Amino acid sequence: MKIPSGIEVIKTLTKHYGWVVHSRAGSHVTLKKENEMSILTVPVHSQLKIGTFLAILRKARIEREEFIKRL
């Protein structure tokens, strides 16, 4: 499985899952969802580490296979 970049993760989350960019600080982008208190922080790196990628999906409550299909 190819681990996506931070930009790919951000684009997929905003396009398919209803997350919006809330702020950017340095090399990290914070995403929020409209009617939820959830906040995701995604590092803007050329390739995310597997643990970071899986933690983002877990916090967003998205299955890995479903997310990979939408990349």
PyMOL Python script that loads the backbone (N, CA, C, O; Angstrom):
from pymol import cmd

cmd.read_pdbstr("""\
ATOM      1  N   MET A   1       0.842  -1.173   0.000  1.00  0.00           N
ATOM      2  CA  MET A   1       0.000   0.000   0.000  1.00  0.00           C
ATOM      3  C   MET A   1       0.889   1.239   0.000  1.00  0.00           C
ATOM      4  O   MET A   1       1.775   1.375   0.845  1.00  0.00           O
ATOM      5  N   LYS A   2       0.655   2.123  -0.931  1.00  0.00           N
ATOM      6  CA  LYS A   2       1.390   3.384  -0.988  1.00  0.00           C
ATOM      7  C   LYS A   2       0.776   4.351   0.025  1.00  0.00           C
ATOM      8  O   LYS A   2      -0.436   4.566   0.044  1.00  0.00           O
ATOM      9  N   ILE A   3       1.617   4.915   0.847  1.00  0.00           N
ATOM     10  CA  ILE A   3       1.149   5.896   1.818  1.00  0.00           C
ATOM     11  C   ILE A   3       1.050   7.249   1.114  1.00  0.00           C
ATOM     12  O   ILE A   3       2.022   7.682   0.495  1.00  0.00           O
ATOM     13  N   PRO A   4      -0.097   7.925   1.192  1.00  0.00           N
ATOM     14  CA  PRO A   4      -0.256   9.195   0.484  1.00  0.00           C
ATOM     15  C   PRO A   4       0.486  10.343   1.168  1.00  0.00           C
ATOM     16  O   PRO A   4       0.909  10.234   2.319  1.00  0.00           O
ATOM     17  N   SER A   5       0.630  11.425   0.444  1.00  0.00           N
ATOM     18  CA  SER A   5       1.237  12.637   1.012  1.00  0.00           C
ATOM     19  C   SER A   5       0.181  13.372   1.838  1.00  0.00           C
ATOM     20  O   SER A   5      -1.008  13.060   1.768  1.00  0.00           O
ATOM     21  N   GLY A   6       0.624  14.331   2.604  1.00  0.00           N
ATOM     22  CA  GLY A   6      -0.307  15.131   3.395  1.00  0.00           C
ATOM     23  C   GLY A   6      -1.287  15.891   2.525  1.00  0.00           C
ATOM     24  O   GLY A   6      -2.466  15.999   2.860  1.00  0.00           O
ATOM     25  N   ILE A   7      -0.803  16.419   1.406  1.00  0.00           N
ATOM     26  CA  ILE A   7      -1.676  17.156   0.478  1.00  0.00           C
ATOM     27  C   ILE A   7      -2.759  16.247  -0.089  1.00  0.00           C
ATOM     28  O   ILE A   7      -3.914  16.659  -0.191  1.00  0.00           O
ATOM     29  N   GLU A   8      -2.408  15.018  -0.459  1.00  0.00           N
ATOM     30  CA  GLU A   8      -3.392  14.064  -0.983  1.00  0.00           C
ATOM     31  C   GLU A   8      -4.458  13.750   0.062  1.00  0.00           C
ATOM     32  O   GLU A   8      -5.642  13.656  -0.262  1.00  0.00           O
ATOM     33  N   VAL A   9      -4.041  13.590   1.303  1.00  0.00           N
ATOM     34  CA  VAL A   9      -4.990  13.305   2.387  1.00  0.00           C
ATOM     35  C   VAL A   9      -5.926  14.491   2.579  1.00  0.00           C
ATOM     36  O   VAL A   9      -7.136  14.306   2.717  1.00  0.00           O
ATOM     37  N   ILE A  10      -5.392  15.693   2.590  1.00  0.00           N
ATOM     38  CA  ILE A  10      -6.215  16.899   2.774  1.00  0.00           C
ATOM     39  C   ILE A  10      -7.216  17.048   1.631  1.00  0.00           C
ATOM     40  O   ILE A  10      -8.392  17.324   1.869  1.00  0.00           O
ATOM     41  N   LYS A  11      -6.760  16.869   0.397  1.00  0.00           N
ATOM     42  CA  LYS A  11      -7.652  16.989  -0.761  1.00  0.00           C
ATOM     43  C   LYS A  11      -8.783  15.962  -0.699  1.00  0.00           C
ATOM     44  O   LYS A  11      -9.934  16.297  -0.980  1.00  0.00           O
ATOM     45  N   THR A  12      -8.470  14.726  -0.338  1.00  0.00           N
ATOM     46  CA  THR A  12      -9.487  13.675  -0.269  1.00  0.00           C
ATOM     47  C   THR A  12     -10.473  13.942   0.856  1.00  0.00           C
ATOM     48  O   THR A  12     -11.677  13.766   0.671  1.00  0.00           O
ATOM     49  N   LEU A  13      -9.989  14.361   2.011  1.00  0.00           N
ATOM     50  CA  LEU A  13     -10.879  14.648   3.139  1.00  0.00           C
ATOM     51  C   LEU A  13     -11.819  15.812   2.828  1.00  0.00           C
ATOM     52  O   LEU A  13     -12.993  15.767   3.196  1.00  0.00           O
ATOM     53  N   THR A  14     -11.323  16.849   2.160  1.00  0.00           N
ATOM     54  CA  THR A  14     -12.172  18.001   1.860  1.00  0.00           C
ATOM     55  C   THR A  14     -13.144  17.709   0.714  1.00  0.00           C
ATOM     56  O   THR A  14     -14.274  18.197   0.720  1.00  0.00           O
ATOM     57  N   LYS A  15     -12.715  16.929  -0.251  1.00  0.00           N
ATOM     58  CA  LYS A  15     -13.560  16.660  -1.420  1.00  0.00           C
ATOM     59  C   LYS A  15     -14.648  15.621  -1.144  1.00  0.00           C
ATOM     60  O   LYS A  15     -15.782  15.785  -1.596  1.00  0.00           O
ATOM     61  N   HIS A  16     -14.320  14.559  -0.410  1.00  0.00           N
ATOM     62  CA  HIS A  16     -15.238  13.434  -0.264  1.00  0.00           C
ATOM     63  C   HIS A  16     -15.862  13.279   1.121  1.00  0.00           C
ATOM     64  O   HIS A  16     -16.868  12.582   1.255  1.00  0.00           O
ATOM     65  N   TYR A  17     -15.307  13.898   2.140  1.00  0.00           N
ATOM     66  CA  TYR A  17     -15.769  13.610   3.499  1.00  0.00           C
ATOM     67  C   TYR A  17     -16.277  14.827   4.268  1.00  0.00           C
ATOM     68  O   TYR A  17     -16.591  14.703   5.451  1.00  0.00           O
ATOM     69  N   GLY A  18     -16.366  15.977   3.648  1.00  0.00           N
ATOM     70  CA  GLY A  18     -16.976  17.135   4.278  1.00  0.00           C
ATOM     71  C   GLY A  18     -16.103  17.919   5.246  1.00  0.00           C
ATOM     72  O   GLY A  18     -16.615  18.764   5.981  1.00  0.00           O
ATOM     73  N   TRP A  19     -14.811  17.665   5.266  1.00  0.00           N
ATOM     74  CA  TRP A  19     -13.903  18.431   6.121  1.00  0.00           C
ATOM     75  C   TRP A  19     -13.536  19.722   5.400  1.00  0.00           C
ATOM     76  O   TRP A  19     -13.475  19.753   4.171  1.00  0.00           O
ATOM     77  N   VAL A  20     -13.290  20.794   6.163  1.00  0.00           N
ATOM     78  CA  VAL A  20     -12.867  22.069   5.588  1.00  0.00           C
ATOM     79  C   VAL A  20     -11.580  22.522   6.273  1.00  0.00           C
ATOM     80  O   VAL A  20     -11.362  22.244   7.452  1.00  0.00           O
ATOM     81  N   VAL A  21     -10.746  23.210   5.534  1.00  0.00           N
ATOM     82  CA  VAL A  21      -9.496  23.715   6.090  1.00  0.00           C
ATOM     83  C   VAL A  21      -9.825  24.844   7.049  1.00  0.00           C
ATOM     84  O   VAL A  21     -10.488  25.813   6.680  1.00  0.00           O
ATOM     85  N   HIS A  22      -9.361  24.710   8.271  1.00  0.00           N
ATOM     86  CA  HIS A  22      -9.622  25.710   9.301  1.00  0.00           C
ATOM     87  C   HIS A  22      -8.440  26.660   9.451  1.00  0.00           C
ATOM     88  O   HIS A  22      -8.620  27.876   9.516  1.00  0.00           O
ATOM     89  N   SER A  23      -7.232  26.106   9.505  1.00  0.00           N
ATOM     90  CA  SER A  23      -6.051  26.958   9.631  1.00  0.00           C
ATOM     91  C   SER A  23      -4.817  26.205   9.176  1.00  0.00           C
ATOM     92  O   SER A  23      -4.841  24.994   8.956  1.00  0.00           O
ATOM     93  N   ARG A  24      -3.742  26.958   9.042  1.00  0.00           N
ATOM     94  CA  ARG A  24      -2.456  26.362   8.685  1.00  0.00           C
ATOM     95  C   ARG A  24      -1.383  27.034   9.523  1.00  0.00           C
ATOM     96  O   ARG A  24      -1.310  28.261   9.604  1.00  0.00           O
ATOM     97  N   ALA A  25      -0.552  26.208  10.146  1.00  0.00           N
ATOM     98  CA  ALA A  25       0.548  26.726  10.950  1.00  0.00           C
ATOM     99  C   ALA A  25       1.798  25.957  10.559  1.00  0.00           C
ATOM    100  O   ALA A  25       1.945  24.781  10.892  1.00  0.00           O
ATOM    101  N   GLY A  26       2.690  26.624   9.856  1.00  0.00           N
ATOM    102  CA  GLY A  26       3.916  25.962   9.422  1.00  0.00           C
ATOM    103  C   GLY A  26       3.605  24.840   8.445  1.00  0.00           C
ATOM    104  O   GLY A  26       3.003  25.066   7.395  1.00  0.00           O
ATOM    105  N   SER A  27       4.021  23.630   8.799  1.00  0.00           N
ATOM    106  CA  SER A  27       3.815  22.487   7.902  1.00  0.00           C
ATOM    107  C   SER A  27       2.640  21.618   8.335  1.00  0.00           C
ATOM    108  O   SER A  27       2.604  20.433   8.004  1.00  0.00           O
ATOM    109  N   HIS A  28       1.680  22.178   9.068  1.00  0.00           N
ATOM    110  CA  HIS A  28       0.508  21.425   9.504  1.00  0.00           C
ATOM    111  C   HIS A  28      -0.768  22.188   9.148  1.00  0.00           C
ATOM    112  O   HIS A  28      -0.846  23.407   9.302  1.00  0.00           O
ATOM    113  N   VAL A  29      -1.761  21.444   8.669  1.00  0.00           N
ATOM    114  CA  VAL A  29      -3.061  22.018   8.328  1.00  0.00           C
ATOM    115  C   VAL A  29      -4.093  21.427   9.282  1.00  0.00           C
ATOM    116  O   VAL A  29      -4.122  20.219   9.518  1.00  0.00           O
ATOM    117  N   THR A  30      -4.941  22.303   9.826  1.00  0.00           N
ATOM    118  CA  THR A  30      -6.007  21.869  10.725  1.00  0.00           C
ATOM    119  C   THR A  30      -7.312  21.863   9.949  1.00  0.00           C
ATOM    120  O   THR A  30      -7.660  22.840   9.285  1.00  0.00           O
ATOM    121  N   LEU A  31      -8.037  20.741  10.041  1.00  0.00           N
ATOM    122  CA  LEU A  31      -9.317  20.577   9.359  1.00  0.00           C
ATOM    123  C   LEU A  31     -10.420  20.459  10.399  1.00  0.00           C
ATOM    124  O   LEU A  31     -10.217  19.895  11.475  1.00  0.00           O
ATOM    125  N   LYS A  32     -11.602  21.001  10.064  1.00  0.00           N
ATOM    126  CA  LYS A  32     -12.769  20.888  10.937  1.00  0.00           C
ATOM    127  C   LYS A  32     -13.938  20.388  10.106  1.00  0.00           C
ATOM    128  O   LYS A  32     -13.943  20.494   8.879  1.00  0.00           O
ATOM    129  N   LYS A  33     -14.922  19.844  10.796  1.00  0.00           N
ATOM    130  CA  LYS A  33     -16.159  19.431  10.159  1.00  0.00           C
ATOM    131  C   LYS A  33     -17.264  20.366  10.649  1.00  0.00           C
ATOM    132  O   LYS A  33     -17.258  20.780  11.808  1.00  0.00           O
ATOM    133  N   GLU A  34     -18.193  20.693   9.786  1.00  0.00           N
ATOM    134  CA  GLU A  34     -19.215  21.696  10.066  1.00  0.00           C
ATOM    135  C   GLU A  34     -19.916  21.528  11.419  1.00  0.00           C
ATOM    136  O   GLU A  34     -19.784  22.392  12.286  1.00  0.00           O
ATOM    137  N   ASN A  35     -20.640  20.455  11.610  1.00  0.00           N
ATOM    138  CA  ASN A  35     -21.477  20.303  12.794  1.00  0.00           C
ATOM    139  C   ASN A  35     -20.854  19.412  13.855  1.00  0.00           C
ATOM    140  O   ASN A  35     -21.571  18.833  14.671  1.00  0.00           O
ATOM    141  N   GLU A  36     -19.557  19.293  13.860  1.00  0.00           N
ATOM    142  CA  GLU A  36     -18.873  18.445  14.827  1.00  0.00           C
ATOM    143  C   GLU A  36     -17.775  19.239  15.518  1.00  0.00           C
ATOM    144  O   GLU A  36     -17.302  20.253  15.005  1.00  0.00           O
ATOM    145  N   MET A  37     -17.388  18.766  16.670  1.00  0.00           N
ATOM    146  CA  MET A  37     -16.299  19.399  17.412  1.00  0.00           C
ATOM    147  C   MET A  37     -14.954  18.790  17.029  1.00  0.00           C
ATOM    148  O   MET A  37     -13.918  19.217  17.540  1.00  0.00           O
ATOM    149  N   SER A  38     -14.954  17.810  16.149  1.00  0.00           N
ATOM    150  CA  SER A  38     -13.719  17.130  15.767  1.00  0.00           C
ATOM    151  C   SER A  38     -12.778  18.044  15.008  1.00  0.00           C
ATOM    152  O   SER A  38     -13.197  18.852  14.179  1.00  0.00           O
ATOM    153  N   ILE A  39     -11.500  17.899  15.308  1.00  0.00           N
ATOM    154  CA  ILE A  39     -10.448  18.632  14.611  1.00  0.00           C
ATOM    155  C   ILE A  39      -9.382  17.631  14.200  1.00  0.00           C
ATOM    156  O   ILE A  39      -8.970  16.792  15.002  1.00  0.00           O
ATOM    157  N   LEU A  40      -8.937  17.716  12.962  1.00  0.00           N
ATOM    158  CA  LEU A  40      -7.846  16.877  12.470  1.00  0.00           C
ATOM    159  C   LEU A  40      -6.654  17.767  12.145  1.00  0.00           C
ATOM    160  O   LEU A  40      -6.810  18.840  11.562  1.00  0.00           O
ATOM    161  N   THR A  41      -5.487  17.323  12.519  1.00  0.00           N
ATOM    162  CA  THR A  41      -4.267  18.019  12.135  1.00  0.00           C
ATOM    163  C   THR A  41      -3.487  17.105  11.204  1.00  0.00           C
ATOM    164  O   THR A  41      -3.131  15.985  11.573  1.00  0.00           O
ATOM    165  N   VAL A  42      -3.224  17.586  10.001  1.00  0.00           N
ATOM    166  CA  VAL A  42      -2.534  16.797   8.986  1.00  0.00           C
ATOM    167  C   VAL A  42      -1.215  17.473   8.647  1.00  0.00           C
ATOM    168  O   VAL A  42      -1.201  18.632   8.232  1.00  0.00           O
ATOM    169  N   PRO A  43      -0.099  16.758   8.819  1.00  0.00           N
ATOM    170  CA  PRO A  43       1.182  17.339   8.415  1.00  0.00           C
ATOM    171  C   PRO A  43       1.300  17.370   6.895  1.00  0.00           C
ATOM    172  O   PRO A  43       0.900  16.421   6.220  1.00  0.00           O
ATOM    173  N   VAL A  44       1.839  18.439   6.365  1.00  0.00           N
ATOM    174  CA  VAL A  44       1.995  18.578   4.914  1.00  0.00           C
ATOM    175  C   VAL A  44       3.402  18.092   4.568  1.00  0.00           C
ATOM    176  O   VAL A  44       4.316  18.888   4.353  1.00  0.00           O
ATOM    177  N   HIS A  45       3.552  16.785   4.519  1.00  0.00           N
ATOM    178  CA  HIS A  45       4.823  16.154   4.178  1.00  0.00           C
ATOM    179  C   HIS A  45       4.663  15.406   2.860  1.00  0.00           C
ATOM    180  O   HIS A  45       3.548  15.085   2.451  1.00  0.00           O
ATOM    181  N   SER A  46       5.786  15.132   2.199  1.00  0.00           N
ATOM    182  CA  SER A  46       5.716  14.451   0.900  1.00  0.00           C
ATOM    183  C   SER A  46       5.189  13.027   1.039  1.00  0.00           C
ATOM    184  O   SER A  46       4.558  12.515   0.115  1.00  0.00           O
ATOM    185  N   GLN A  47       5.436  12.381   2.172  1.00  0.00           N
ATOM    186  CA  GLN A  47       4.854  11.068   2.450  1.00  0.00           C
ATOM    187  C   GLN A  47       4.673  10.958   3.953  1.00  0.00           C
ATOM    188  O   GLN A  47       5.613  11.150   4.724  1.00  0.00           O
ATOM    189  N   LEU A  48       3.437  10.644   4.359  1.00  0.00           N
ATOM    190  CA  LEU A  48       3.155  10.497   5.776  1.00  0.00           C
ATOM    191  C   LEU A  48       3.695   9.165   6.286  1.00  0.00           C
ATOM    192  O   LEU A  48       3.829   8.210   5.522  1.00  0.00           O
ATOM    193  N   LYS A  49       3.997   9.106   7.549  1.00  0.00           N
ATOM    194  CA  LYS A  49       4.358   7.835   8.162  1.00  0.00           C
ATOM    195  C   LYS A  49       3.079   7.021   8.311  1.00  0.00           C
ATOM    196  O   LYS A  49       1.996   7.586   8.463  1.00  0.00           O
ATOM    197  N   ILE A  50       3.200   5.700   8.269  1.00  0.00           N
ATOM    198  CA  ILE A  50       2.029   4.823   8.320  1.00  0.00           C
ATOM    199  C   ILE A  50       1.205   5.059   9.584  1.00  0.00           C
ATOM    200  O   ILE A  50      -0.024   5.084   9.526  1.00  0.00           O
ATOM    201  N   GLY A  51       1.870   5.233  10.718  1.00  0.00           N
ATOM    202  CA  GLY A  51       1.155   5.454  11.971  1.00  0.00           C
ATOM    203  C   GLY A  51       0.384   6.763  11.976  1.00  0.00           C
ATOM    204  O   GLY A  51      -0.735   6.827  12.486  1.00  0.00           O
ATOM    205  N   THR A  52       0.974   7.799  11.416  1.00  0.00           N
ATOM    206  CA  THR A  52       0.307   9.099  11.321  1.00  0.00           C
ATOM    207  C   THR A  52      -0.909   9.003  10.412  1.00  0.00           C
ATOM    208  O   THR A  52      -1.980   9.513  10.742  1.00  0.00           O
ATOM    209  N   PHE A  53      -0.742   8.354   9.276  1.00  0.00           N
ATOM    210  CA  PHE A  53      -1.839   8.185   8.322  1.00  0.00           C
ATOM    211  C   PHE A  53      -2.997   7.423   8.952  1.00  0.00           C
ATOM    212  O   PHE A  53      -4.149   7.840   8.832  1.00  0.00           O
ATOM    213  N   LEU A  54      -2.706   6.317   9.617  1.00  0.00           N
ATOM    214  CA  LEU A  54      -3.757   5.506  10.234  1.00  0.00           C
ATOM    215  C   LEU A  54      -4.422   6.246  11.396  1.00  0.00           C
ATOM    216  O   LEU A  54      -5.622   6.086  11.620  1.00  0.00           O
ATOM    217  N   ALA A  55      -3.665   7.049  12.134  1.00  0.00           N
ATOM    218  CA  ALA A  55      -4.235   7.828  13.232  1.00  0.00           C
ATOM    219  C   ALA A  55      -5.213   8.880  12.704  1.00  0.00           C
ATOM    220  O   ALA A  55      -6.258   9.119  13.309  1.00  0.00           O
ATOM    221  N   ILE A  56      -4.876   9.502  11.585  1.00  0.00           N
ATOM    222  CA  ILE A  56      -5.775  10.490  10.970  1.00  0.00           C
ATOM    223  C   ILE A  56      -7.076   9.816  10.550  1.00  0.00           C
ATOM    224  O   ILE A  56      -8.159  10.342  10.804  1.00  0.00           O
ATOM    225  N   LEU A  57      -6.975   8.659   9.911  1.00  0.00           N
ATOM    226  CA  LEU A  57      -8.179   7.934   9.484  1.00  0.00           C
ATOM    227  C   LEU A  57      -9.011   7.493  10.679  1.00  0.00           C
ATOM    228  O   LEU A  57     -10.238   7.574  10.643  1.00  0.00           O
ATOM    229  N   ARG A  58      -8.356   7.027  11.734  1.00  0.00           N
ATOM    230  CA  ARG A  58      -9.063   6.571  12.927  1.00  0.00           C
ATOM    231  C   ARG A  58      -9.828   7.737  13.572  1.00  0.00           C
ATOM    232  O   ARG A  58     -10.987   7.584  13.956  1.00  0.00           O
ATOM    233  N   LYS A  59      -9.183   8.881  13.687  1.00  0.00           N
ATOM    234  CA  LYS A  59      -9.834  10.043  14.290  1.00  0.00           C
ATOM    235  C   LYS A  59     -10.990  10.551  13.419  1.00  0.00           C
ATOM    236  O   LYS A  59     -11.993  11.044  13.935  1.00  0.00           O
ATOM    237  N   ALA A  60     -10.840  10.427  12.100  1.00  0.00           N
ATOM    238  CA  ALA A  60     -11.892  10.858  11.175  1.00  0.00           C
ATOM    239  C   ALA A  60     -12.994   9.808  11.024  1.00  0.00           C
ATOM    240  O   ALA A  60     -14.021  10.055  10.392  1.00  0.00           O
ATOM    241  N   ARG A  61     -12.764   8.628  11.618  1.00  0.00           N
ATOM    242  CA  ARG A  61     -13.704   7.499  11.544  1.00  0.00           C
ATOM    243  C   ARG A  61     -13.952   7.064  10.103  1.00  0.00           C
ATOM    244  O   ARG A  61     -15.093   6.948   9.656  1.00  0.00           O
ATOM    245  N   ILE A  62     -12.850   6.825   9.388  1.00  0.00           N
ATOM    246  CA  ILE A  62     -12.892   6.389   7.997  1.00  0.00           C
ATOM    247  C   ILE A  62     -12.092   5.094   7.880  1.00  0.00           C
ATOM    248  O   ILE A  62     -10.988   4.987   8.414  1.00  0.00           O
ATOM    249  N   GLU A  63     -12.656   4.115   7.181  1.00  0.00           N
ATOM    250  CA  GLU A  63     -11.960   2.854   6.937  1.00  0.00           C
ATOM    251  C   GLU A  63     -10.848   3.072   5.915  1.00  0.00           C
ATOM    252  O   GLU A  63     -11.010   3.833   4.961  1.00  0.00           O
ATOM    253  N   ARG A  64      -9.731   2.403   6.122  1.00  0.00           N
ATOM    254  CA  ARG A  64      -8.557   2.571   5.256  1.00  0.00           C
ATOM    255  C   ARG A  64      -8.866   2.225   3.805  1.00  0.00           C
ATOM    256  O   ARG A  64      -8.507   2.977   2.899  1.00  0.00           O
ATOM    257  N   GLU A  65      -9.532   1.088   3.577  1.00  0.00           N
ATOM    258  CA  GLU A  65      -9.817   0.649   2.206  1.00  0.00           C
ATOM    259  C   GLU A  65     -10.720   1.634   1.487  1.00  0.00           C
ATOM    260  O   GLU A  65     -10.522   1.913   0.304  1.00  0.00           O
ATOM    261  N   GLU A  66     -11.714   2.166   2.198  1.00  0.00           N
ATOM    262  CA  GLU A  66     -12.632   3.135   1.614  1.00  0.00           C
ATOM    263  C   GLU A  66     -11.881   4.408   1.227  1.00  0.00           C
ATOM    264  O   GLU A  66     -12.126   4.977   0.163  1.00  0.00           O
ATOM    265  N   PHE A  67     -10.979   4.848   2.081  1.00  0.00           N
ATOM    266  CA  PHE A  67     -10.221   6.066   1.824  1.00  0.00           C
ATOM    267  C   PHE A  67      -9.302   5.877   0.621  1.00  0.00           C
ATOM    268  O   PHE A  67      -9.223   6.749  -0.243  1.00  0.00           O
ATOM    269  N   ILE A  68      -8.612   4.745   0.562  1.00  0.00           N
ATOM    270  CA  ILE A  68      -7.669   4.453  -0.528  1.00  0.00           C
ATOM    271  C   ILE A  68      -8.408   4.454  -1.879  1.00  0.00           C
ATOM    272  O   ILE A  68      -7.859   4.924  -2.875  1.00  0.00           O
ATOM    273  N   LYS A  69      -9.641   3.936  -1.921  1.00  0.00           N
ATOM    274  CA  LYS A  69     -10.413   3.923  -3.162  1.00  0.00           C
ATOM    275  C   LYS A  69     -10.677   5.328  -3.670  1.00  0.00           C
ATOM    276  O   LYS A  69     -10.762   5.541  -4.880  1.00  0.00           O
ATOM    277  N   ARG A  70     -10.809   6.289  -2.769  1.00  0.00           N
ATOM    278  CA  ARG A  70     -11.170   7.659  -3.149  1.00  0.00           C
ATOM    279  C   ARG A  70      -9.968   8.547  -3.444  1.00  0.00           C
ATOM    280  O   ARG A  70     -10.137   9.692  -3.865  1.00  0.00           O
ATOM    281  N   LEU A  71      -8.768   8.043  -3.231  1.00  0.00           N
ATOM    282  CA  LEU A  71      -7.570   8.848  -3.519  1.00  0.00           C
ATOM    283  C   LEU A  71      -7.461   9.186  -4.991  1.00  0.00           C
ATOM    284  O   LEU A  71      -6.513   9.856  -5.402  1.00  0.00           O
TER     285      LEU A  71
END
""", "prot")
cmd.dss("prot")
cmd.show_as("cartoon", "prot")
cmd.util.cbc("prot")
cmd.orient("prot")
